[in-house]
Amino acid sequence: SHPARSKVERALSLVTDHELETESAVLIGDGTDDAAAAVATGIPFYLAGWGYGTSAVVRDFPKVVPLGSFRELWACLSVHPRT
């Protein structure tokens, strides 16, 4: 069994192992660990405002704006198309 790894460690491993182009990816989450993983990898972050950790993310990552609905998320994704 593998020791528990943080989301930051797992995200960095995912980017490295799969040679992801971070500029053509997005990370959608609702917690500070999700936001930290996005910062560590350089992947744009979208905060699911309906999630359980929204207030902590807004507090700890003040530049992040929570999305209010799936419709808003879809609109953001349409302006951040995959290449």
Disulfide bonds with the S-S distance in Angstrom:
none
